[in-house]
């Protein structure tokens, strides 16, 4: 009996307040993102220094990351759907910075007698800092010799675009009916250093193409901006906070924020966008500020994952 392992790759997030510091330490230890001298020692130092502040952010959203819950649900939905046609398929989760860690999942698969492994990132847009980092970690920790397929992007997949539009439409209904013809869509993507772009990282181009595909189906006005800047280096601009202020100054009173580079809710949607930027918007004079929920339990998004996986099964 030939078995296939499909591995969903994601960032991961702390599952308790005690997990915040070790989660951050794993993040700062990533050589694909942070190239630091004495990296292990510095990662521990930086994570301990940052943890108290980040713990407060997690306290605001319930004491843990939602990314674990949503990724596990996506795993279950995908496995059930794939097994209808490919019964000898198992779906796993491999998180980059928290449990189940990539090394833990790789060990399970090594002992599972699989004839094929399909790595499926929950990052539709390729960047060395997300998909690239997860692929590199897999290569470091997986010691088997099974044929492995690397799906590196699906930013323009029809079902993925449809899933985003369904979520936008659902969020539009939260606005007062009288304001629905005057809503500005704000696509907020996770930023990357500009140096990545100069080195050929295709992420920002993929984001632009996703938005173009989404807006082919829509008539609203829209903007693109970037969030989550870390460190002193120059990052992709404009920042989400600056874009919100700019739009408010131009008299835009109804903003729908769309977390475009994320497929599930976590700290950057539930705290950064829904708490921090909401305050920014309120102070700037925005009257109606709504945030699109992540793709989370979207059946259409699961269709996208099936669609990009099927050719390799």
Secondary structure, DSSP 8 states (H G I E B T S, - for coil): ---EEEEEEE----SSTTHHHHHHHHHHT-TTT---TTHHHHHHHHHHHHHHHHHHHHHHTTSS-SHHHHHHHHHHHHHHHHHTT-TTEEEEEEESSSSSBHHHHHHHHHTTT-SEEEEEES-SS--IIIIIHHHHHHHHH-----EEEEE---TT-HHHHHHHHHHHHHHHTTS-GGGTTS-EEEEEEE--BHHHHHTT--HHHHHHHHHHHHHTT--SEEEEEEE---SSS-BSSSBHHHHHHHHHHTT--EEEEEETT-SS--HIIIIIIIIIHHHHHHHHT-SEEEE---STT-HHHHHHHHHHHHTT-
